Amino acid sequence: MTIKTISRFFGKSVLCIIFMSSTSAVRATLPIELEVAIDSGSSLTAPQEWTGILGKMGLARVRLRGIRASDEPVITPLQVGTSTHFQVLAILSSRDELILPEHRFRTQDRRKLQTYFEQLPAEALHRDSPRGRFDLTEKQVRYLFTELSQPVSFSTKDETGSTVLRRLEETLSVPIVRSPQSTILLTEPWANELRGVSTGTALAIGLRQQGLVLRPEQQRGETLRLTVEIYDRERDAWPVGWKPERSVRLVAPQMFKQITLEARDITFSEVLSQLQPRLKVPVLLDHWILTQRKIAPEQVPIKMARRKTYLKGALDRLASQARLATELRVDEQGEPFIWITQFGKDSPQATK
């Protein structure tokens, strides 16, 4: 290290030492300027010992001085050109401990202290950046939304989850990480045909069938990623589509056309198959809920007396006979689809 200034005033217990990291240091200089306020009760040897320790931490600048009444450990980001530096105020306590925001270190904690300083820039930026859903920044959410807006270009029906994931990974720049518990479940085939549906919604639907979810996350100091994990009601996950910004009547006007309908000696699955051409949007079943509630659409008999009705109203009434409900949602492309589920704590309504 290069010592710039050294001064000591024993009468007032004030010490001021400023030094810079040597250019020949093993570690690259961290963008951290550290100021240490020395408590008057600290030992006479503590400042010198801590000077030697801090001089090997690869910090851009270190300054030791006497403590002031208003001093508290704090981290202050400072923009320098296109990069961010961090001004850090620490306290050297009367117990000869170095007190930093939410941490304290003794002289024998050198490795822990080095790790703290190395992780500090990423931790500070993460904490100071406004965070929204999934604990991501607005920029990250927009980027992820764009990535997951790509339509699925191949048939997913009867393909295993692992096969679909592998093919979709090739189109994404965000890595997909599988939790160990999800591996076995991914061997099951997907029941819905999701060709043409955007990647985010398709993954949410297909994984949900297997009791899995897709969860965006960014660990401290790591890159953004998508994690496939076991469903947990308490943890937010990428949703099965979104609530349309416009009214249902504008998004899918065909749903409000009048039809004359009569149903007898037919199952709910058969009704959906016959109505599909008129609906003109994908009809996707929540197979996870069907399994949980033991509902078999191909076995549920449907009856409706001959009547003139709106297509949407007819679909809602028919679904209710199977103990199910319908909701028009849009995928990340803004394209509508009909989601058929049984609403509850494990199947909430669409959100924006």
C-alpha positions as CSV (number, residue, x, y, z in Angstrom):
1,M,0.0,0.0,0.0
2,T,1.0,3.6,-0.5
3,I,0.6,5.8,2.6
4,K,-0.6,9.3,1.8
5,T,-1.0,10.9,5.2
6,I,-0.4,9.8,8.7
7,S,-1.2,11.9,11.8
8,R,-1.9,11.1,15.4
9,F,-3.1,13.3,18.2
10,F,-2.9,11.2,21.4
11,G,-4.5,13.9,23.6
12,K,-7.8,13.8,21.6
13,S,-7.5,10.1,20.5
14,V,-7.7,11.2,16.8
15,L,-6.0,9.1,14.2
16,C,-6.0,9.9,10.5
17,I,-4.5,7.4,8.0
18,I,-5.2,7.4,4.3
19,F,-3.7,4.8,2.0
20,M,-4.4,3.4,-1.5
21,S,-4.2,-0.2,-2.7
22,S,-0.9,-1.0,-4.5
23,T,-1.2,-1.5,-8.2
24,S,0.8,-4.7,-7.8
25,A,-1.8,-6.2,-5.4
26,V,-2.9,-9.7,-6.1
27,R,-6.6,-8.8,-6.0
28,A,-8.1,-6.2,-8.4
29,T,-9.0,-3.0,-6.6
30,L,-12.6,-3.0,-5.4
31,P,-14.7,0.2,-6.1
32,I,-14.9,0.8,-2.3
33,E,-13.7,3.8,-0.4
34,L,-13.7,2.9,3.3
35,E,-13.6,5.4,6.2
36,V,-13.1,4.0,9.7
37,A,-14.2,6.1,12.7
38,I,-12.2,5.0,15.7
39,D,-14.0,4.9,19.1
40,S,-12.0,6.6,21.8
41,G,-12.2,3.4,23.9
42,S,-10.4,1.2,21.4
43,S,-6.9,0.0,22.2
44,L,-3.8,1.8,21.0
45,T,-2.7,-1.1,18.9
46,A,-6.1,-1.8,17.2
47,P,-5.8,1.0,14.5
48,Q,-2.4,-0.2,13.4
49,E,-3.6,-3.9,13.3
50,W,-6.7,-3.0,11.3
51,T,-4.6,-0.9,9.0
52,G,-2.5,-3.9,8.1
53,I,-5.6,-6.0,7.6
54,L,-7.6,-3.5,5.5
55,G,-4.5,-2.8,3.4
56,K,-4.7,-6.3,2.0
57,M,-8.4,-6.2,1.1
58,G,-8.0,-4.7,-2.4
59,L,-10.0,-1.5,-1.5
60,A,-9.7,1.6,-3.6
61,R,-9.1,3.8,-0.6
62,V,-9.0,3.6,3.2
63,R,-9.1,6.4,5.8
64,L,-9.0,6.1,9.5
65,R,-10.1,9.0,11.8
66,G,-11.5,9.8,15.2
67,I,-15.2,9.2,15.8
68,R,-17.9,11.8,15.8
69,A,-21.1,11.9,17.7
70,S,-23.2,11.4,14.5
71,D,-21.2,8.5,13.1
72,E,-23.1,5.3,12.2
73,P,-22.1,2.5,9.8
74,V,-23.5,3.3,6.3
75,I,-22.9,2.6,2.6
76,T,-23.3,5.4,0.1
77,P,-23.3,4.7,-3.7
78,L,-21.4,7.3,-5.7
79,Q,-21.6,7.5,-9.5
80,V,-18.2,8.0,-11.0
81,G,-18.5,8.4,-14.8
82,T,-20.2,5.2,-16.0
83,S,-19.3,3.1,-13.0
84,T,-20.6,3.1,-9.4
85,H,-18.3,3.4,-6.4
86,F,-19.2,2.9,-2.8
87,Q,-18.3,5.1,0.2
88,V,-18.5,3.1,3.3
89,L,-18.3,4.3,6.9
90,A,-17.3,1.8,9.5
91,I,-16.8,2.0,13.3
92,L,-13.8,0.6,15.1
93,S,-15.5,-0.1,18.4
94,S,-14.2,0.0,22.0
95,R,-14.0,-3.8,21.7
96,D,-11.7,-3.5,18.7
97,E,-14.4,-4.8,16.3
98,L,-14.9,-3.4,12.9
99,I,-18.6,-2.5,12.7
100,L,-20.1,-2.3,9.1
101,P,-23.8,-2.1,8.1
102,E,-25.5,-5.2,9.6
103,H,-22.2,-6.8,10.2
104,R,-19.3,-6.8,12.7
105,F,-15.9,-8.4,12.4
106,R,-12.9,-9.2,14.6
107,T,-9.3,-9.3,13.5
108,Q,-9.5,-13.1,13.1
109,D,-12.4,-12.8,10.7
110,R,-10.3,-11.8,7.7
111,R,-11.7,-14.2,5.2
112,K,-15.3,-13.3,6.1
113,L,-14.4,-9.6,5.8
114,Q,-12.8,-10.1,2.4
115,T,-16.0,-11.9,1.2
116,Y,-18.1,-9.1,2.6
117,F,-16.2,-6.4,0.6
118,E,-16.2,-8.6,-2.6
119,Q,-19.9,-9.0,-2.4
120,L,-20.7,-5.5,-1.3
121,P,-21.1,-3.8,-4.7
122,A,-23.6,-6.4,-5.9
123,E,-25.4,-6.4,-2.6
124,A,-25.6,-2.6,-2.4
125,L,-26.9,-2.3,-6.0
126,H,-29.5,-5.0,-5.4
127,R,-30.7,-3.3,-2.3
128,D,-30.9,0.2,-3.7
129,S,-32.5,-0.7,-7.0
130,P,-36.4,-0.5,-6.9
131,R,-37.8,-4.0,-6.9
132,G,-41.1,-5.3,-8.0
133,R,-42.6,-8.7,-8.6
134,F,-40.2,-11.7,-8.2
135,D,-37.8,-9.2,-6.4
136,L,-36.6,-8.0,-9.9
137,T,-36.1,-4.5,-11.2
138,E,-38.5,-3.1,-13.8
139,K,-35.9,-3.4,-16.5
140,Q,-35.4,-7.1,-15.7
141,V,-39.1,-7.9,-15.7
142,R,-39.5,-6.1,-19.1
143,Y,-36.5,-8.1,-20.5
144,L,-37.9,-11.4,-19.2
145,F,-41.4,-10.6,-20.5
146,T,-39.9,-10.0,-24.0
147,E,-38.0,-13.3,-23.8
148,L,-41.0,-15.3,-22.8
149,S,-43.2,-13.7,-25.5
150,Q,-41.7,-15.9,-28.2
151,P,-44.4,-18.3,-29.5
152,V,-43.9,-22.1,-29.1
153,S,-43.1,-23.3,-32.6
154,F,-43.7,-27.1,-32.1
155,S,-46.4,-29.4,-30.9
156,T,-46.3,-30.0,-27.1
157,K,-49.2,-32.5,-26.7
158,D,-48.0,-35.8,-25.4
159,E,-44.4,-34.5,-25.2
160,T,-42.6,-35.0,-21.9
161,G,-41.9,-31.9,-19.9
162,S,-38.1,-32.5,-20.1
163,T,-38.4,-32.6,-23.9
164,V,-40.4,-29.4,-24.2
165,L,-38.0,-27.6,-21.7
166,R,-35.0,-28.7,-23.7
167,R,-36.4,-27.3,-27.0
168,L,-37.6,-24.1,-25.5
169,E,-34.2,-23.5,-23.8
170,E,-32.7,-23.2,-27.2
171,T,-34.8,-20.1,-28.0
172,L,-34.1,-18.3,-24.7
173,S,-31.1,-16.3,-23.5
174,V,-32.2,-16.8,-19.9
175,P,-31.0,-20.1,-18.4
176,I,-33.6,-22.6,-17.1
177,V,-32.5,-24.3,-13.9
178,R,-34.3,-27.5,-12.7
179,S,-34.6,-28.2,-9.0
180,P,-33.6,-31.8,-8.0
181,Q,-37.2,-32.5,-7.0
182,S,-38.6,-31.6,-10.4
183,T,-36.6,-34.1,-12.5
184,I,-38.9,-37.1,-12.0
185,L,-42.1,-35.1,-12.6
186,L,-40.7,-33.7,-15.9
187,T,-40.9,-37.2,-17.4
188,E,-44.7,-37.0,-17.7
189,P,-46.3,-36.0,-21.0
190,W,-48.1,-32.7,-21.4
191,A,-51.8,-32.9,-22.2
192,N,-52.4,-29.4,-23.7
193,E,-51.5,-28.5,-27.2
194,L,-49.5,-25.2,-26.7
195,R,-48.1,-24.6,-30.2
196,G,-48.5,-20.9,-31.0
197,V,-48.9,-19.9,-27.3
198,S,-46.2,-17.7,-25.9
199,T,-43.3,-19.4,-24.1
200,G,-44.0,-18.0,-20.7
201,T,-47.7,-19.0,-20.6
202,A,-46.9,-22.4,-22.2
203,L,-44.3,-23.2,-19.6
204,A,-46.6,-22.1,-16.8
205,I,-49.4,-24.3,-18.1
206,G,-47.3,-27.4,-18.9
207,L,-45.3,-27.3,-15.7
208,R,-48.5,-26.7,-13.6
209,Q,-49.9,-30.0,-14.9
210,Q,-47.0,-31.7,-13.2
211,G,-47.2,-29.8,-9.9
212,L,-44.4,-27.5,-10.9
213,V,-43.9,-23.8,-11.5
214,L,-41.5,-21.5,-13.3
215,R,-40.0,-18.9,-10.9
216,P,-37.8,-16.0,-12.1
217,E,-35.0,-15.2,-9.7
218,Q,-31.6,-13.6,-9.4
219,Q,-29.4,-14.7,-6.6
220,R,-26.9,-12.1,-5.2
221,G,-24.0,-11.7,-7.6
222,E,-25.5,-14.1,-10.2
223,T,-27.3,-13.7,-13.4
224,L,-31.1,-13.7,-14.0
225,R,-32.5,-17.2,-14.4
226,L,-35.7,-19.3,-14.5
227,T,-36.1,-22.0,-11.9
228,V,-38.4,-25.0,-12.3
229,E,-39.5,-26.0,-8.8
230,I,-42.3,-27.8,-6.9
231,Y,-45.4,-25.7,-6.5
232,D,-45.7,-23.7,-3.3
233,R,-48.7,-21.5,-2.7
234,E,-46.6,-19.1,-0.6
235,R,-44.0,-18.4,-3.4
236,D,-44.8,-16.3,-6.4
237,A,-44.3,-17.9,-9.8
238,W,-44.8,-17.0,-13.5
239,P,-48.5,-16.9,-14.0
240,V,-50.8,-18.8,-16.4
241,G,-51.5,-15.8,-18.7
242,W,-52.6,-12.3,-17.7
243,K,-55.7,-10.3,-17.3
244,P,-56.5,-8.5,-20.6
245,E,-56.0,-4.7,-20.5
246,R,-59.1,-4.3,-22.6
247,S,-62.6,-5.7,-22.0
248,V,-63.4,-9.3,-22.9
249,R,-65.9,-8.0,-25.5
250,L,-63.1,-6.2,-27.3
251,V,-60.5,-8.9,-27.0
252,A,-62.7,-11.8,-28.1
253,P,-65.9,-10.4,-29.7
254,Q,-66.9,-13.8,-31.0
255,M,-67.7,-14.8,-27.4
256,F,-70.7,-12.5,-27.5
257,K,-72.3,-13.8,-30.6
258,Q,-75.7,-15.4,-30.1
259,I,-76.0,-19.2,-30.9
260,T,-78.8,-21.7,-30.5
261,L,-77.5,-24.5,-28.4
262,E,-78.8,-27.8,-27.1
263,A,-76.8,-30.5,-25.3
264,R,-77.7,-34.0,-24.4
265,D,-76.0,-37.4,-24.3
266,I,-72.6,-35.6,-24.5
267,T,-69.6,-35.1,-22.2
268,F,-68.0,-31.9,-21.3
269,S,-64.9,-32.8,-23.4
270,E,-67.1,-33.4,-26.4
271,V,-68.8,-30.1,-26.0
272,L,-65.5,-28.3,-25.9
273,S,-64.4,-30.0,-29.0
274,Q,-67.6,-29.1,-30.9
275,L,-67.5,-25.4,-29.7
276,Q,-63.8,-24.9,-30.4
277,P,-64.3,-23.7,-34.1
278,R,-66.8,-21.0,-32.8
279,L,-64.6,-19.9,-29.9
280,K,-61.7,-19.2,-32.3
281,V,-59.1,-19.1,-29.5
282,P,-57.2,-21.9,-27.7
283,V,-59.2,-23.7,-24.9
284,L,-56.7,-24.9,-22.3
285,L,-57.6,-27.1,-19.3
286,D,-56.0,-26.8,-15.9
287,H,-55.1,-30.5,-15.7
288,W,-53.4,-30.1,-12.3
289,I,-56.7,-28.9,-10.8
290,L,-58.6,-31.6,-12.6
291,T,-56.3,-34.2,-11.0
292,Q,-56.5,-32.6,-7.5
293,R,-60.3,-32.3,-7.6
294,K,-60.8,-35.7,-9.4
295,I,-62.7,-34.2,-12.3
296,A,-62.6,-36.1,-15.6
297,P,-64.1,-33.9,-18.3
298,E,-64.4,-36.9,-20.7
299,Q,-66.7,-38.6,-18.2
300,V,-68.9,-35.6,-17.0
301,P,-72.3,-35.7,-18.8
302,I,-73.6,-32.3,-19.9
303,K,-77.2,-31.3,-20.5
304,M,-78.7,-28.1,-21.8
305,A,-82.2,-27.5,-23.1
306,R,-82.4,-25.9,-26.5
307,R,-82.0,-22.2,-26.1
308,K,-80.6,-19.1,-27.8
309,T,-77.7,-17.6,-25.8
310,Y,-74.4,-15.9,-26.0
311,L,-71.4,-18.2,-26.6
312,K,-69.6,-17.0,-23.5
313,G,-72.7,-17.6,-21.3
314,A,-73.2,-21.0,-22.8
315,L,-69.6,-22.0,-22.1
316,D,-69.8,-20.8,-18.5
317,R,-73.0,-22.8,-17.8
318,L,-71.6,-25.9,-19.4
319,A,-68.3,-25.7,-17.4
320,S,-70.3,-25.2,-14.2
321,Q,-71.9,-28.7,-14.7
322,A,-68.3,-30.1,-14.5
323,R,-67.6,-28.0,-11.4
324,L,-65.3,-25.8,-13.4
325,A,-65.1,-22.1,-14.4
326,T,-63.8,-20.3,-17.5
327,E,-61.7,-17.1,-17.8
328,L,-60.4,-15.3,-20.8
329,R,-56.7,-14.5,-20.5
330,V,-53.9,-13.3,-22.7
331,D,-50.4,-14.6,-23.1
332,E,-47.2,-12.5,-23.3
333,Q,-48.0,-11.8,-27.0
334,G,-51.3,-10.4,-26.0
335,E,-53.1,-13.3,-27.7
336,P,-56.3,-14.5,-25.9
337,F,-57.0,-18.0,-24.7
338,I,-59.7,-19.6,-22.5
339,W,-58.5,-21.0,-19.2
340,I,-60.7,-23.7,-17.7
341,T,-60.1,-24.3,-14.0
342,Q,-61.7,-24.5,-10.6
343,F,-60.9,-21.2,-8.9
344,G,-59.6,-21.2,-5.3
345,K,-56.5,-20.6,-3.3
346,D,-54.5,-22.8,-5.6
347,S,-56.0,-21.4,-8.8
348,P,-56.4,-17.6,-8.5
349,Q,-58.0,-15.3,-11.0
350,A,-55.7,-13.7,-13.6
351,T,-53.7,-10.7,-12.6
352,K,-52.3,-7.8,-14.6
